[in-house]
Structures are given as C-alpha cells and as structure tokens.
Amino acid sequence: MQSTDRLLAGRYAQALFAAAADKSEEQKVQADLAAAHKALLEQEGLLRHPRVSVADKKKLVRAEVEGKVGATTLRFLDVLLDKKRYELFALISVAYGRLAAERRGAARAVVRAAQPLKPEERKALEARLKAFAGKDIELDVKEDAELIGGVTVKIGDWVLDSSLRGQLRRLRESIDHGH
C-alpha cells in the first residue's frame, strides 16, 4: 500500500463525509460502509479484476448491497467503480470512520489482539486510552494470532506495541546492537 493510496482514500472519505453531512447521514453512511464491506467481501476478486466491465461490477454491487445500504452509499460505490478506485474501499471506510469519530469528539483506536478481549479488558483499555488521549475512544478490535500474545493499539499516527511478538523483536534488536 502506497502513501498516495492513503492520501487519495482520505480525499474520497472527506468528500463522502461532506455529502453525508449535507444530508445529516454521517452515522448511517458509516454503518452502510461496514454493511457494504461485509456484503462485498466475497466478491473482492471480481470487483478488482481489470477484465470485468464497470457495468458488470455495478450490477454485482447492486445485487449484493441494494436494500442494505442507503442511496448516498450506493452512489458512492458507483463513483468508486467508475473511477476504477474500488481497491481503496477498505482504506476509505477506515478514513471515514476516523472523520466521523472526530466529529463526535472521539478518537478511533484500532486494536489488534492475539485473543478476543473480555468485556472487562475492553473497558479497562478504553479507560486507559481515554485518559491518554483526553477524549472518548471508539475501539475497533481485530484478532491477530500472529501477535502471539498482548495487543497493539493505533490512534492516528501513535502506535503502542505491547504484543509478545513486538517485545521479542525489541529484545532481538537490543541483543543485535549490544545493549
């Protein structure tokens, strides 16, 4: 993934957020993006394939998401397909979520955990991050067995790596550098 992809995804997310805000649909569009992503997950290969026509891709998207998402989101998906930018959809969804959280005065934290977080662990993590960031925190927790143990947390550009994998990497670097 290139930095230009992130920049472009951010611009698309801002445009979508502005369109949603004009209609007071910011939260609905955020929910629609999640629903569309889930519904289209199995069709990713076809939607990214260069030999599948834009018209066929639009038919596929409509078949999968019509009735599950609103008109604003459906039009946005059409724009992504027309501009041949569907590969940015996941990045756009994340950037949109960040914009929506900022509008609500919250910060979005992407948490990768080796195992599912228990409700009390989730609440404790939210409380610590709220104290650190000085604002409400919306957790987006994903399981990642490669971490072996622990968690990584990303809020904006700030990253905390308290995973076992990260600790082992830091230990190896310390040994390599003779510290």
C-alpha positions in Angstrom: 0.0 0.0 0.0 1.4 3.3 -1.1 1.2 6.6 0.8 -0.6 8.0 -2.3 -3.3 5.4 -1.8 -3.8 6.6 1.8 -3.9 10.2 0.7 -6.4 9.5 -2.1 -8.5 7.4 0.2 -8.6 10.3 2.7 -9.8 12.6 0.0 -12.6 10.3 -1.1 -13.6 9.8 2.6 -13.7 13.6 3.1 -15.9 14.0 0.0 -18.2 11.2 1.2 -18.3 12.7 4.7 -19.2 16.1 3.3 -22.0 14.6 1.2 -23.3 12.6 4.2 -23.1 15.7 6.5 -25.2 17.7 4.0 -28.0 15.2 4.5 -27.3 14.6 8.2 -26.5 11.0 7.4 -22.9 10.7 8.8 -23.7 7.8 11.1 -25.9 6.0 8.6 -23.3 6.2 5.9 -20.7 4.8 8.4 -23.0 1.9 9.1 -23.6 1.5 5.4 -19.9 1.3 4.6 -19.5 -1.5 7.2 -22.5 -3.4 5.8 -21.3 -2.9 2.2 -17.8 -4.1 3.1 -19.2 -7.2 4.7 -21.6 -7.9 1.8 -18.9 -7.5 -0.8 -16.1 -9.3 0.9 -16.5 -12.5 -1.1 -16.7 -10.5 -4.4 -13.4 -8.6 -3.9 -11.7 -10.6 -6.6 -14.3 -9.8 -9.3 -14.6 -6.2 -8.2 -10.8 -5.6 -8.5 -10.4 -7.7 -11.7 -9.4 -5.4 -14.7 -11.2 -7.6 -17.3 -14.6 -7.4 -15.6 -16.5 -4.4 -17.0 -17.6 -1.5 -14.8 -21.2 -2.2 -15.8 -20.9 -5.8 -14.6 -19.2 -4.7 -11.4 -22.1 -2.2 -10.8 -24.7 -5.0 -11.3 -22.8 -7.2 -8.9 -22.6 -4.5 -6.2 -26.3 -3.7 -6.6 -27.2 -7.4 -6.3 -25.2 -7.7 -3.1 -25.9 -4.4 -1.3 -29.2 -2.9 -2.6 -31.6 -2.7 0.3 -28.8 -3.0 2.8 -27.3 0.5 2.2 -28.7 3.9 1.5 -28.7 5.9 -1.7 -25.7 8.0 -0.8 -23.5 4.9 -0.1 -24.8 3.2 -3.3 -23.9 6.3 -5.4 -20.5 6.4 -3.7 -19.8 2.8 -4.7 -20.8 3.6 -8.3 -18.3 6.5 -8.3 -15.5 4.2 -7.0 -16.2 1.8 -9.7 -16.5 4.5 -12.4 -13.1 5.9 -11.4 -11.6 2.4 -11.1 -10.8 3.1 -7.4 -12.6 0.2 -5.7 -9.3 -1.1 -4.3 -9.4 1.9 -2.0 -12.7 1.0 -0.4 -11.3 -0.5 2.8 -9.0 2.5 3.3 -11.8 4.9 2.6 -14.0 3.2 5.2 -11.3 3.5 7.8 -10.7 7.1 7.0 -14.4 7.8 7.1 -14.7 6.2 10.5 -11.9 8.4 11.7 -13.7 11.6 10.4 -16.9 10.5 12.0 -15.2 9.9 15.3 -13.5 13.3 15.2 -16.9 14.9 14.5 -18.3 13.3 17.6 -15.3 14.4 19.7 -13.9 10.9 19.9 -10.8 9.2 18.7 -10.8 5.9 17.0 -8.4 3.2 18.2 -7.6 0.2 16.1 -6.6 -2.6 18.4 -5.1 -5.9 17.3 -5.2 -8.6 19.9 -3.9 -12.1 19.9 -7.1 -13.3 21.5 -10.6 -11.9 21.9 -10.8 -9.2 24.6 -13.0 -9.9 27.6 -15.6 -7.2 28.3 -13.6 -6.1 31.4 -10.4 -6.0 29.4 -12.1 -3.9 26.8 -13.5 -1.4 29.3 -10.1 -1.1 31.1 -8.3 -0.5 27.7 -10.9 2.1 26.8 -10.5 3.9 30.1 -6.7 4.0 29.8 -6.8 5.2 26.3 -9.4 7.9 27.2 -7.0 9.1 29.9 -4.1 9.1 27.5 -5.9 10.8 24.6 -8.1 13.1 26.6 -11.2 12.2 24.6 -13.7 9.4 24.2 -12.3 6.3 22.5 -14.1 4.1 19.9 -12.4 0.7 19.8 -12.1 -1.3 16.6 -10.8 -4.6 17.9 -9.4 -7.3 15.5 -7.9 -10.6 16.3 -4.4 -11.3 15.0 -3.0 -14.7 16.1 0.5 -13.6 14.7 0.9 -11.3 17.7 1.3 -14.5 19.9 0.1 -12.5 23.0 -0.7 -9.0 24.0 -2.1 -6.1 21.9 -1.1 -3.3 19.5 -3.1 -0.1 19.6 -3.1 2.6 16.9 -4.7 6.0 17.4 -4.0 8.3 14.5 -0.2 8.2 14.0 0.5 7.0 17.5 1.2 3.2 17.9 1.6 1.2 21.1 3.0 -2.3 20.6 2.7 -4.4 23.8 2.5 -7.6 21.9 4.7 -10.6 22.7 5.9 -10.5 19.1 6.9 -6.8 19.4 8.7 -7.5 22.7 10.6 -10.3 21.1 11.6 -8.1 18.2 12.8 -5.3 20.5 14.8 -7.9 22.6 16.4 -9.2 19.4 17.3 -5.6 18.3 18.8 -4.9 21.7 20.9 -8.0 21.5 22.0 -7.2 17.9 23.1 -3.8 19.0 24.8 -5.0 22.1 22.7 -3.2 24.7 
